[in-house]
Amino acid sequence: MEKKAFLLLLLFCPILSFTVLGQEHGFLFETRLVGNDANNHANIITIGVSGDSPGVGYSADEVNIRDGNPVFHFSPVSNQPPNVQINIFSNFVGGDNNICSEERTYDYTLDPSGVNTVNNFNENPSRGYNRCNFSTRIFTIHIDFPVDNNGQIISEICPEEEITLNYGYHWQFSLNGVDWTHFPDSKNGRTTTFNLLELLNLTSTPESALQNANKAHFRTGYKPTLEFTNIISFDIKNCSPELDGAIVDIQPSCSNSINVADNDNGSFTVTFDRELDDTKQEKMKIEVWDLVNGVWDGFESKVIEKSDFNGRSYTWNPRN
């Protein structure tokens, strides 16, 4: 039977749990003075958060809001019961005695377990209030757990692996949980997508910082006041080895090269760009498939360890 080999490489290492330090939540309010009567003398807005969180109030007489520039206020809600309510009230009295007075409330449910559900804190991540010459946007600030395509929580990342975090504003990272580095402006926002090596390069952090790091920590909040919410931490794993050069086939005396259609079950050698790390119990699964009557069919598979390698190279022998 004629055979053709297809090489499938999978890297296995133990799954380590990630940690979440604190289950803090927060709100970031962005407020502008808008409307044709924005310069009237009695423009006032107050924003309150239930519980122990401080509110904020603005008057149109304040210079930083009169020109239509946004003003920001961060309100942490770290020690709240599950239900939190925001109350926004604004009013103005125009020169022609035109009066506007409006009040709105917004309900949120905290997620003390850290496992987001349908009615979670970020169900309404951005709400808007636009009444009586004031426009306020309400941003929930709490990092959701990232999940993979199968809906499973992502617990570990490799330095070259892209990851997306949601529901922040300004972001920071740390490799020791103590010293924090601001994300570059290009990576700030409600959603941020990055990999660790990219962050290191963009923040002039040497890649050698990864050598003694086994976790990567992230948090989000409001940079000007250095107020941040929950921290999520991922185990740092090695990226899967990549092939370094072509597959070298070893011809048995009874067949031609594996690179042509009439090869039988000969051996081959593959070389990777790094060795397996046995300190992290890394294993690799190699699967060889046959092309039988135009259909790929599994031929044989092996799970191999560092001891099966010769340095960075491994030789497949179907008789072993």
ABEGO torsion letter per residue (X at the ends): XBBBBBBBBBBBBBBBBBBBBEBBBBBBBBBBBBEAAAABAABBBBBBBBEABBBBBBBAABAAAAAGBBBBBBBBBABBBABBBBBBBBBBBBAAGBBBBBBBBBBBBBBAAGBBBABBAAABABBBBBBGGBBBBBBBBBBBBBBBAAGBBBABBBAABBBBBBGBABBBBBAAGABBBBBBAAABEABBBBBAAAAAAAAGBBAAAAAABABBBBBBEBAAAGBBBBBBBBBBBBBBBBBBEBBBBBBBAABBBAABAABBBBBBBBBBABBBBAAAGBBBBBBBBBBBGGBBBBABBBBBBAAABBEABBBBBAAX
